[in-house]
Amino acid sequence: MRERAPTLFSSILRGYLWVMLILAVIAPLILLSTFRKAYRERAVDDLARSAEALVPVVSYHLLWGDMPAMESVLTETAARMDARVTVIAADGTVCADSEKDPGEMENHRTRPEIIAAFNGVTGTSSRYSATLDREMIYVAVPVKMNDSIPAVVRTSVFFESHTAAVNRVMKRMVPVVLAALAAALVSAWLISRRIAVPLGDLAGVADRVASGELAARAAPGHTQEHNRLAAATNKTLERTERLIRDLSISDSRNLAILQSMSEGVVVVSSRGSILLMNQSFREIFKMSGRTEELPPEVRSLLGSEHGGEPRGRFDYQGKVIAWTCAPVEDSRDRVFSFRDVTKEFNLSEIKRNFAINVSHELRTPLTAIKGYAETLREDVSGENSRYIDVIMRNTERLIALVRDIQILSEVESGENSLSLEPVPVEDMMGTVLPLFESRAEEKGLALSFVNERPDLAVMADRYRVEQILVNLIDNALKYTDQGSVEVRVSSQGESAVFAVSDTGRGIPAELQERVFERFFVVDRSRSRKLGGTGLGLAICKHIVEAHRGTISVTSTPGGGSIFLFTIPIAT
C-alpha cells in the first residue's frame, strides 16, 4: 500500500522545526566557544601584565640573592591577584613559587611557555598541572639582565574559574533561548498555516471540480502570489466550464444530426468495439442495440482494416448494402456509414439489362435496314440517291450508338472480366496507329507516336486498352482541323502514362469535368455531323478505372486538348 504523502502544513512546519532545532544546538555551542576564547584571551592579558609588573621585583632580589624576600613578595602578590606566581631559573629549577615548596617541584625547563620566555618572548600555554592536579593557564615573561635572561616569571590561574564564569553566562541565556524557541515555534506554526491553508483551499477547489462541481471558484488569500494563482485558477476554470458546455452542446447537436441521418452510422474503436451507433444502423440490420446482434458480415467488416479501399457493398438478407469508411483524425477510431441501395442497384440492373437487350434487339433490324439501303442505292439514281445516303448515314450512326451502349453496359456490369497480361506498348501502338494513318493524311494532320521507354510493358487487357486509344485518337482526329495529333507514352512511378494531344478547338474550362459523362458532347451539332455518340469517353473512363488507373483532360479553348490516362506497369 502506498504511503500517504504529508500535508503542506506539516512539511513547512517540520522544516521550520528542523531549522530551529539545529540553531538551538549550534548557537549555544558557538556562543560557548566564543565566550571561552574571550575569557581565555582576557586571562592571558591579565596574567601577562601581572608577570611584567613583577619582573623588576624579581630582578632586584635575584641580583642581591635574597630568595626568601622574593618568595614572600610573590606569595603576597599572588594572593592579591588570586593567581599563582613562579620564578624559574635558566636551568629549569624553580627558584620560588607562591603555593608550593620549590624543592619539591620538578624541573620546568621543557615547559612550552618557559622555552618561549627564555627565547626572549612571552610564552603562553594551557594544560593540566600535575603539581596541583588541575587545568591551568600559564603565562611566562623573561627577566632580562645585562643582555641575558637568568630567569623567567610565570603567572598562572585555574582554568575552571573562567569556565565557571562562562557557565554562569550560559545559564542566564537558557531561559532567553527557550523563550526565543517558543516564540519561533509559534511563528513557524502561524507562517506555515498562513501559507498552507490558502493552498489547501485551492486543492479543495480542484477536488470539487474533479467531482463535477464546475462552478467552484478559488477565494483570494493574504499574499499577492496566492491572489495571482487564485485568479489564474478561476480563469482556467471559467474557460474549462465554457469549453465543456460548448462541447456538450456540440455533442448534443452532433448526436441529433447522427440520429436524424437516413444512413446507418457506427463509430468503431481501434480494437473493433462499437463506440456509437445511430437508429438507422439498428433499423438496417434489425438490431435492438446489443453488439451481439451484429450480422457476421458486418462484424467482420468492422474488425478489418480498410486503408486501400474504404468503400464497398455486400448482400444482406436479400438487400444490397453499400458502405464507406473514414478514419477519425488524431485517433485510430473509424466511422462506418451503411446505406440500403437495393432499389438503386435493382434500378441500375434494370436499366443496364434494358440497354443490353435494346441494343441487342436493335442490332438485327438496323443491320437489315443498312443492307436493304445499300441494295436500294445500287438501283436508285438522281434525287432519290440523296435520301438513300441520309438513311445510310443515320443507320450507321444508330449502329455505332447501339455498339457503344452495349460496350458501356458490359464494362459497367463487369460481365466480361479483364484478361490481364503483360502487353508491350510498342507492339500495341503498332496495331492501333495504322488504323488512323489514312484519315490523318486525308485531313492533312501529322499523326505521331513518341515512346520515352521503348521496353515498357503494361499489365492490361490489350483489347480494352486498344479501345481507349482508338476512342481518344478518333476524337482527336475528328475535332482537329489542322496541326497534329500526338500519342506520347512515359512512366511515372509504377504506372505507364499515355497522353493523346491535339491542336484542335479545345474544351471550355467549365465543361472539362463533364466530358466523361454519358451522352455529353461539347458541340452537339458538330458531334452529330461527325457521327459521335457521346459515349466514347465514358467507355474510356470505365475501362481505365477497371485497370485501377486514372484519366483526365487538360484543355485550352483554341489551343487543343491533352487526354492523360494511366495503366499499371507490368512487373
C-alpha positions as CSV (number, residue, x, y, z in Angstrom):
1,M,0.0,0.0,0.0
2,R,1.3,3.4,-1.0
3,E,2.3,5.6,2.0
4,R,0.2,8.7,2.3
5,A,2.0,11.9,1.5
6,P,2.4,14.5,4.2
7,T,0.4,17.7,4.1
8,L,1.9,21.0,3.0
9,F,1.4,22.5,6.5
10,S,3.2,19.6,8.2
11,S,6.0,19.8,5.7
12,I,6.6,23.5,6.2
13,L,6.3,23.3,10.0
14,R,8.7,20.3,10.1
15,G,11.2,22.3,8.1
16,Y,10.9,25.2,10.5
17,L,11.3,22.9,13.5
18,W,14.4,21.3,12.0
19,V,16.0,24.8,11.4
20,M,15.1,25.9,15.0
21,L,16.5,22.6,16.4
22,I,19.7,23.0,14.6
23,L,20.0,26.6,15.6
24,A,19.2,25.7,19.2
25,V,22.1,23.3,19.2
26,I,24.7,25.1,17.2
27,A,24.1,28.6,18.6
28,P,24.9,27.8,22.2
29,L,28.0,25.8,21.1
30,I,29.2,28.8,19.1
31,L,28.5,31.2,22.0
32,L,30.2,28.8,24.5
33,S,33.3,28.6,22.3
34,T,33.3,32.3,21.7
35,F,33.0,33.1,25.4
36,R,35.7,30.6,26.4
37,K,38.0,32.1,23.8
38,A,37.3,35.6,25.0
39,Y,37.7,34.8,28.7
40,R,41.0,32.9,28.0
41,E,42.4,35.9,26.0
42,R,41.4,38.2,28.8
43,A,43.0,35.9,31.4
44,V,46.2,35.7,29.3
45,D,46.4,39.5,29.1
46,D,45.9,39.9,32.8
47,L,48.5,37.3,33.6
48,A,51.0,38.9,31.2
49,R,50.6,42.3,32.7
50,S,50.9,40.9,36.2
51,A,54.1,39.0,35.3
52,E,55.6,42.0,33.6
53,A,54.9,44.1,36.8
54,L,56.8,41.5,38.9
55,V,59.9,41.5,36.6
56,P,61.6,44.5,38.3
57,V,61.0,42.9,41.8
58,V,62.3,39.6,40.8
59,S,65.4,41.2,39.1
60,Y,66.2,43.1,42.3
61,H,66.0,40.1,44.5
62,L,67.9,37.9,42.1
63,L,70.6,40.5,41.9
64,W,71.0,40.5,45.7
65,G,70.3,36.8,46.1
66,D,67.5,37.4,48.6
67,M,65.3,34.5,47.8
68,P,63.2,34.4,51.0
69,A,62.3,38.0,50.5
70,M,61.4,37.4,46.9
71,E,59.2,34.4,47.8
72,S,57.5,36.5,50.4
73,V,56.7,39.2,47.8
74,L,55.5,36.6,45.3
75,T,53.2,35.0,47.8
76,E,51.7,38.3,48.8
77,T,51.2,39.4,45.2
78,A,49.7,36.0,44.2
79,A,47.2,36.3,47.0
80,R,46.1,39.7,45.8
81,M,45.9,38.5,42.1
82,D,44.1,35.3,43.0
83,A,46.7,33.6,40.9
84,R,49.9,31.6,41.2
85,V,53.4,33.1,40.6
86,T,56.5,31.0,39.9
87,V,60.1,32.1,39.2
88,I,62.2,29.6,37.1
89,A,66.0,29.7,36.7
90,A,67.8,29.3,33.5
91,D,68.5,25.6,34.2
92,G,64.8,25.0,34.8
93,T,64.8,24.8,38.5
94,V,62.1,26.6,40.4
95,C,63.5,29.5,42.4
96,A,60.3,30.5,44.1
97,D,56.6,29.6,44.0
98,S,53.6,31.2,45.7
99,E,51.9,27.9,46.5
100,K,54.4,25.0,46.6
101,D,57.9,24.4,48.1
102,P,60.3,24.9,45.2
103,G,62.4,22.0,46.4
104,E,59.5,19.6,45.8
105,M,58.8,20.8,42.3
106,E,60.2,19.2,39.2
107,N,62.4,20.9,36.5
108,H,60.3,23.3,34.3
109,R,62.9,23.8,31.5
110,T,60.9,21.8,29.0
111,R,57.6,23.6,29.5
112,P,56.4,25.4,26.3
113,E,55.9,28.7,28.0
114,I,59.3,28.5,29.7
115,I,61.1,27.7,26.5
116,A,59.4,30.7,24.7
117,A,60.3,33.1,27.6
118,F,64.0,32.1,27.6
119,N,63.9,32.8,23.9
120,G,63.0,36.4,24.8
121,V,59.2,36.4,24.1
122,T,56.2,36.0,26.2
123,G,55.1,32.3,26.4
124,T,51.5,31.1,27.0
125,S,50.1,27.6,27.5
126,S,47.1,25.8,28.8
127,R,47.5,22.3,30.2
128,Y,46.8,20.0,33.2
129,S,49.1,20.7,36.2
130,A,50.4,17.5,37.8
131,T,51.5,19.5,40.8
132,L,48.1,21.0,41.6
133,D,46.1,18.3,39.8
134,R,44.0,20.9,37.9
135,E,43.9,22.5,34.5
136,M,45.8,25.8,34.4
137,I,46.5,28.8,32.1
138,Y,50.2,29.7,32.1
139,V,52.0,33.0,31.0
140,A,55.8,33.3,31.2
141,V,57.8,36.5,30.6
142,P,61.6,36.8,30.5
143,V,63.6,38.6,33.3
144,K,66.3,40.4,31.3
145,M,69.6,41.5,33.0
146,N,72.6,42.8,31.1
147,D,71.5,41.2,27.8
148,S,70.8,37.9,29.5
149,I,67.8,36.1,30.8
150,P,68.8,34.5,34.1
151,A,65.1,33.6,35.0
152,V,61.5,33.9,33.9
153,V,58.4,35.0,35.9
154,R,55.4,32.7,35.3
155,T,51.9,33.6,36.4
156,S,49.1,31.1,36.2
157,V,45.4,30.8,37.1
158,F,43.0,27.9,37.4
159,F,41.0,27.5,34.0
160,E,37.8,26.4,35.7
161,S,37.5,29.8,37.3
162,H,36.9,31.2,33.9
163,T,34.8,28.3,32.8
164,A,32.5,28.9,35.7
165,A,32.0,32.4,34.6
166,V,31.1,31.2,31.1
167,N,28.8,28.6,32.6
168,R,27.0,31.3,34.6
169,V,26.5,33.4,31.4
170,M,25.2,30.3,29.6
171,K,22.8,29.5,32.4
172,R,21.4,33.0,32.2
173,M,21.0,32.5,28.4
174,V,19.0,29.3,28.7
175,P,15.6,31.0,29.6
176,V,16.2,33.5,26.8
177,V,16.9,30.7,24.3
178,L,13.9,28.7,25.4
179,A,11.7,31.8,25.1
180,A,13.1,32.5,21.7
181,L,12.4,28.9,20.7
182,A,8.9,29.1,21.9
183,A,8.3,32.4,20.0
184,A,9.9,30.9,16.9
185,L,7.7,27.8,17.2
186,V,4.5,29.9,17.4
187,S,5.8,32.0,14.5
188,A,6.6,28.9,12.5
189,W,3.1,27.5,13.1
190,L,1.4,30.7,12.1
191,I,3.6,31.2,9.0
192,S,3.1,27.5,7.9
193,R,-0.6,27.9,8.4
194,R,-0.7,31.2,6.5
195,I,1.0,29.5,3.6
196,A,-0.6,26.1,3.7
197,V,-4.3,26.9,4.4
198,P,-4.9,29.0,1.2
199,L,-3.1,26.4,-0.9
200,G,-5.2,23.8,0.8
201,D,-8.3,25.8,-0.2
202,L,-7.1,25.8,-3.8
203,A,-6.6,22.0,-3.6
204,G,-10.1,21.7,-2.3
205,V,-11.5,23.7,-5.2
206,A,-9.6,21.3,-7.6
207,D,-11.2,18.3,-5.8
208,R,-14.6,19.8,-6.1
209,V,-14.1,20.5,-9.8
210,A,-12.8,16.9,-10.3
211,S,-16.0,15.6,-8.6
212,G,-18.2,17.6,-11.1
213,E,-18.8,20.9,-9.3
214,L,-17.7,23.1,-12.2
215,A,-19.0,26.3,-10.6
216,A,-16.4,26.0,-7.7
217,R,-14.0,29.0,-7.6
218,A,-10.9,29.8,-5.5
219,A,-11.1,32.6,-2.9
220,P,-8.4,35.3,-2.6
221,G,-5.7,34.9,0.0
222,H,-3.3,37.0,2.1
223,T,-0.4,37.3,-0.4
224,Q,-0.1,38.7,-3.9
225,E,1.3,35.3,-5.2
226,H,-1.7,33.5,-3.8
227,N,-4.1,36.0,-5.3
228,R,-2.4,35.7,-8.7
229,L,-2.6,31.9,-8.5
230,A,-6.3,32.0,-7.5
231,A,-7.2,34.4,-10.3
232,A,-5.4,32.3,-12.9
233,T,-7.1,29.2,-11.5
234,N,-10.5,30.8,-11.7
235,K,-9.9,32.0,-15.3
236,T,-8.8,28.4,-16.2
237,L,-11.9,27.0,-14.5
238,E,-14.2,29.5,-16.4
239,R,-12.6,28.6,-19.7
240,T,-12.9,24.9,-18.9
241,E,-16.6,25.3,-17.9
242,R,-17.3,27.2,-21.0
243,L,-15.4,24.6,-23.2
244,I,-17.3,21.7,-21.5
245,R,-20.6,23.5,-22.0
246,D,-19.8,24.1,-25.7
247,L,-18.6,20.5,-26.1
248,S,-21.8,19.3,-24.5
249,I,-23.9,21.4,-26.9
250,S,-21.8,20.3,-29.8
251,D,-22.1,16.6,-28.8
252,S,-25.9,17.0,-28.4
253,R,-26.1,18.7,-31.9
254,N,-23.9,16.0,-33.5
255,L,-25.9,13.3,-31.8
256,A,-29.1,14.8,-33.1
257,I,-27.7,15.0,-36.6
258,L,-26.4,11.5,-36.3
259,Q,-29.8,10.2,-35.2
260,S,-31.6,12.1,-38.0
261,M,-29.5,10.6,-40.8
262,S,-31.1,8.0,-43.0
263,E,-27.7,6.3,-43.4
264,G,-26.7,3.9,-40.7
265,V,-23.6,5.2,-38.9
266,V,-21.4,3.4,-36.4
267,V,-18.1,4.5,-34.7
268,V,-15.6,1.7,-34.1
269,S,-12.6,1.9,-31.8
270,S,-9.1,0.7,-32.8
271,R,-9.9,-2.6,-31.0
272,G,-13.0,-3.2,-33.1
273,S,-15.5,-2.4,-30.4
274,I,-18.6,-0.2,-31.2
275,L,-18.4,3.2,-29.5
276,L,-21.6,4.7,-31.0
277,M,-24.4,3.8,-33.4
278,N,-27.5,5.6,-34.7
279,Q,-31.0,4.4,-35.1
280,S,-30.8,3.9,-38.8
281,F,-27.9,1.4,-38.3
282,R,-30.1,-0.5,-35.9
283,E,-33.0,-0.5,-38.4
284,I,-31.0,-1.6,-41.4
285,F,-29.6,-4.6,-39.5
286,K,-32.7,-5.1,-37.3
287,M,-30.8,-4.6,-34.0
288,S,-32.2,-3.6,-30.6
289,G,-28.8,-2.1,-29.6
290,R,-26.7,-5.0,-28.4
291,T,-23.5,-5.7,-30.3
292,E,-24.1,-9.4,-30.0
293,E,-26.8,-9.0,-32.6
294,L,-24.4,-7.8,-35.3
295,P,-24.6,-9.9,-38.5
296,P,-21.3,-11.8,-39.2
297,E,-20.8,-9.8,-42.4
298,V,-20.9,-6.5,-40.5
299,R,-18.8,-7.8,-37.6
300,S,-16.1,-9.0,-40.0
301,L,-16.2,-5.7,-41.8
302,L,-15.9,-3.6,-38.7
303,G,-13.0,-5.6,-37.4
304,S,-10.8,-5.4,-40.5
305,E,-8.6,-2.6,-41.9
306,H,-9.7,-0.6,-45.0
307,G,-6.7,1.6,-45.8
308,G,-6.7,0.9,-49.5
309,E,-10.4,0.5,-50.4
310,P,-12.5,2.4,-47.8
311,R,-15.8,1.6,-49.6
312,G,-17.7,-1.3,-50.9
313,R,-21.0,-3.2,-50.8
314,F,-22.3,-6.6,-49.8
315,D,-25.5,-8.6,-49.8
316,Y,-27.5,-8.9,-46.6
317,Q,-30.8,-10.8,-46.4
318,G,-31.7,-10.1,-50.0
319,K,-30.7,-6.4,-49.7
320,V,-27.7,-4.7,-51.2
321,I,-25.8,-2.6,-48.5
322,A,-23.2,0.0,-49.6
323,W,-20.7,1.1,-47.0
324,T,-17.9,3.7,-46.7
325,C,-15.2,4.0,-44.0
326,A,-13.3,7.1,-42.8
327,P,-10.7,7.4,-40.1
328,V,-11.2,9.8,-37.1
329,E,-8.5,12.5,-37.1
330,D,-5.8,12.2,-34.3
331,S,-7.3,8.8,-33.4
332,R,-7.3,5.2,-34.6
333,D,-11.1,5.1,-34.4
334,R,-13.1,4.7,-37.6
335,V,-16.5,5.8,-38.8
336,F,-18.6,3.5,-41.0
337,S,-21.7,4.5,-42.9
338,F,-24.1,2.0,-44.3
339,R,-26.9,2.6,-46.9
340,D,-29.5,0.3,-48.3
341,V,-29.0,0.7,-52.1
342,T,-31.2,-2.2,-53.1
343,K,-33.6,0.0,-55.0
344,E,-30.9,1.9,-56.8
345,F,-29.0,-1.3,-57.5
346,N,-32.1,-3.0,-58.9
347,L,-33.0,0.1,-61.0
348,S,-29.4,0.2,-62.3
349,E,-29.6,-3.5,-63.2
350,I,-33.0,-2.9,-64.9
351,K,-31.5,0.0,-66.9
352,R,-28.4,-2.0,-67.8
353,N,-30.4,-5.0,-68.8
354,F,-32.7,-2.8,-70.8
355,A,-29.8,-1.2,-72.6
356,I,-28.2,-4.5,-73.4
357,N,-31.5,-6.0,-74.5
358,V,-32.5,-3.0,-76.6
359,S,-29.1,-2.7,-78.2
360,H,-29.2,-6.5,-78.9
361,E,-32.7,-6.3,-80.3
362,L,-31.9,-3.2,-82.4
363,R,-28.8,-4.6,-84.0
364,T,-30.6,-7.1,-86.2
365,P,-33.1,-4.7,-87.7
366,L,-30.6,-1.9,-88.1
367,T,-28.3,-4.3,-89.9
368,A,-31.1,-5.3,-92.1
369,I,-32.0,-1.7,-92.8
370,K,-28.4,-1.0,-93.7
371,G,-28.3,-4.0,-96.1
372,Y,-31.5,-3.1,-97.8
373,A,-30.4,0.6,-98.1
374,E,-27.2,-0.5,-99.7
375,T,-29.1,-2.6,-102.1
376,L,-31.5,0.2,-103.0
377,R,-28.6,2.6,-103.5
378,E,-27.4,0.4,-106.4
379,D,-30.7,0.8,-108.2
380,V,-31.6,4.4,-107.3
381,S,-30.1,7.4,-109.0
382,G,-30.6,11.1,-109.2
383,E,-32.5,12.9,-106.4
384,N,-33.6,9.7,-104.7
385,S,-30.0,8.6,-104.1
386,R,-29.6,11.6,-101.6
387,Y,-32.4,10.1,-99.5
388,I,-30.7,6.7,-99.5
389,D,-27.5,8.4,-98.3
390,V,-29.4,10.0,-95.4
391,I,-30.8,6.6,-94.5
392,M,-27.4,5.0,-94.7
393,R,-25.7,7.8,-92.6
394,N,-28.3,7.7,-89.8
395,T,-28.4,3.9,-89.9
396,E,-24.6,3.8,-89.4
397,R,-24.9,6.3,-86.6
398,L,-27.6,4.2,-84.9
399,I,-25.4,1.1,-85.3
400,A,-22.5,2.9,-83.7
401,L,-24.7,4.1,-80.8
402,V,-26.0,0.6,-80.2
403,R,-22.5,-0.8,-80.3
404,D,-21.3,1.9,-77.8
405,I,-24.3,1.3,-75.5
406,Q,-23.6,-2.4,-75.5
407,I,-19.9,-1.9,-74.8
408,L,-20.6,0.5,-71.9
409,S,-23.1,-1.8,-70.4
410,E,-20.6,-4.7,-70.5
411,V,-17.9,-2.6,-68.9
412,E,-20.1,-1.2,-66.2
413,S,-21.6,-4.6,-65.3
414,G,-18.2,-6.3,-65.2
415,E,-19.7,-9.3,-67.1
416,N,-16.6,-9.6,-69.3
417,S,-13.8,-9.6,-66.7
418,L,-10.4,-8.2,-67.8
419,S,-7.9,-10.6,-69.2
420,L,-4.8,-9.1,-67.7
421,E,-1.4,-9.9,-69.2
422,P,1.9,-8.1,-69.9
423,V,1.3,-6.0,-73.1
424,P,4.4,-4.3,-74.8
425,V,3.4,-0.7,-75.5
426,E,5.4,-0.5,-78.7
427,D,3.7,-3.6,-80.2
428,M,0.2,-2.4,-79.2
429,M,0.7,1.1,-80.7
430,G,2.0,-0.6,-83.9
431,T,-1.5,-2.2,-84.1
432,V,-3.6,1.0,-83.3
433,L,-1.8,3.8,-85.2
434,P,-2.1,2.3,-88.7
435,L,-5.9,2.4,-88.3
436,F,-5.8,6.2,-88.5
437,E,-2.9,7.0,-90.8
438,S,-5.1,7.3,-93.9
439,R,-7.6,9.6,-92.1
440,A,-4.8,11.8,-90.8
441,E,-3.4,12.1,-94.4
442,E,-6.9,13.0,-95.8
443,K,-7.2,15.8,-93.2
444,G,-3.6,16.9,-93.6
445,L,-2.8,16.2,-90.0
446,A,0.5,14.9,-88.7
447,L,0.0,11.8,-86.6
448,S,3.0,10.9,-84.5
449,F,3.9,8.5,-81.7
450,V,6.7,9.1,-79.0
451,N,7.7,6.3,-76.7
452,E,10.0,7.5,-74.0
453,R,10.5,3.9,-72.8
454,P,10.6,1.5,-75.8
455,D,10.9,-1.5,-73.4
456,L,7.8,-0.5,-71.5
457,A,5.0,-3.1,-70.9
458,V,1.7,-2.7,-69.1
459,M,-0.4,-5.2,-67.1
460,A,-3.6,-4.8,-69.0
461,D,-6.4,-6.3,-71.1
462,R,-5.0,-5.5,-74.6
463,Y,-8.3,-5.3,-76.3
464,R,-9.8,-2.9,-73.8
465,V,-6.7,-0.6,-73.8
466,E,-6.8,-0.5,-77.5
467,Q,-10.4,0.6,-77.3
468,I,-9.3,3.5,-75.1
469,L,-6.6,4.5,-77.6
470,V,-9.0,4.1,-80.6
471,N,-11.6,6.3,-78.9
472,L,-9.1,9.1,-77.9
473,I,-7.3,9.2,-81.2
474,D,-10.6,9.0,-83.1
475,N,-11.9,12.1,-81.2
476,A,-8.6,13.9,-81.7
477,L,-8.8,13.5,-85.4
478,K,-12.5,14.4,-85.5
479,Y,-12.1,17.7,-83.7
480,T,-8.8,18.8,-85.1
481,D,-8.9,20.6,-88.5
482,Q,-5.2,21.5,-88.8
483,G,-2.0,20.8,-87.0
484,S,-1.1,17.5,-85.4
485,V,-2.2,14.6,-83.2
486,E,0.5,13.1,-80.9
487,V,0.5,10.0,-78.7
488,R,3.2,10.0,-76.1
489,V,4.0,7.3,-73.6
490,S,6.1,7.7,-70.4
491,S,6.3,6.2,-67.0
492,Q,5.6,7.7,-63.5
493,G,6.3,5.5,-60.5
494,E,4.6,2.2,-61.1
495,S,2.2,3.4,-63.8
496,A,2.6,4.0,-67.6
497,V,1.2,7.4,-68.7
498,F,-0.5,7.7,-72.1
499,A,-1.0,11.2,-73.4
500,V,-3.1,11.9,-76.5
501,S,-2.8,15.5,-77.5
502,D,-4.1,17.5,-80.4
503,T,-4.2,21.1,-81.7
504,G,-7.9,21.2,-82.2
505,R,-10.6,23.6,-80.8
506,G,-10.1,22.7,-77.2
507,I,-12.7,22.4,-74.4
508,P,-14.0,25.3,-72.3
509,A,-12.9,25.0,-68.6
510,E,-16.4,24.8,-67.2
511,L,-17.1,21.7,-69.4
512,Q,-14.0,19.8,-68.8
513,E,-15.3,17.9,-65.7
514,R,-18.3,16.7,-67.7
515,V,-16.7,15.3,-70.8
516,F,-16.6,11.8,-69.2
517,E,-20.3,11.7,-68.6
518,R,-22.6,9.5,-70.8
519,F,-24.0,11.2,-73.9
520,F,-22.3,14.5,-73.0
521,V,-20.8,16.3,-76.0
522,V,-19.2,19.8,-76.1
523,D,-20.6,20.7,-79.6
524,R,-23.8,18.8,-80.4
525,S,-24.1,20.0,-83.9
526,R,-20.6,19.1,-84.8
527,S,-20.8,15.8,-83.0
528,R,-23.9,14.8,-84.8
529,K,-22.4,15.8,-88.1
530,L,-19.3,13.7,-87.4
531,G,-21.3,10.7,-86.1
532,G,-20.4,10.9,-82.4
533,T,-22.5,9.1,-79.8
534,G,-21.3,10.8,-76.6
535,L,-20.4,7.5,-75.1
536,G,-16.7,7.1,-76.1
537,L,-15.1,9.0,-73.2
538,A,-17.5,7.3,-70.7
539,I,-16.3,4.0,-72.0
540,C,-12.7,5.1,-71.7
541,K,-13.2,6.2,-68.1
542,H,-14.8,2.8,-67.0
543,I,-12.1,0.8,-68.7
544,V,-9.3,2.9,-67.1
545,E,-10.9,2.6,-63.7
546,A,-11.3,-1.2,-64.2
547,H,-7.5,-1.3,-64.6
548,R,-7.1,0.8,-61.4
549,G,-5.9,3.8,-63.3
550,T,-6.9,7.4,-63.7
551,I,-8.0,9.5,-66.7
552,S,-8.1,13.3,-67.0
553,V,-8.2,16.1,-69.6
554,T,-6.3,19.4,-69.8
555,S,-7.5,21.8,-72.5
556,T,-7.4,25.4,-73.6
557,P,-10.1,26.7,-75.9
558,G,-8.4,27.3,-79.3
559,G,-5.2,25.6,-78.1
560,G,-6.0,21.9,-78.3
561,S,-6.5,19.2,-75.6
562,I,-4.4,16.6,-73.8
563,F,-6.1,13.4,-72.5
564,L,-4.0,11.5,-70.0
565,F,-4.7,8.1,-68.6
566,T,-2.5,5.7,-66.6
567,I,-2.2,1.9,-66.6
568,P,-0.1,-0.2,-64.1
569,I,3.3,-1.3,-65.4
570,A,3.9,-5.0,-65.8
571,T,6.4,-6.2,-63.3
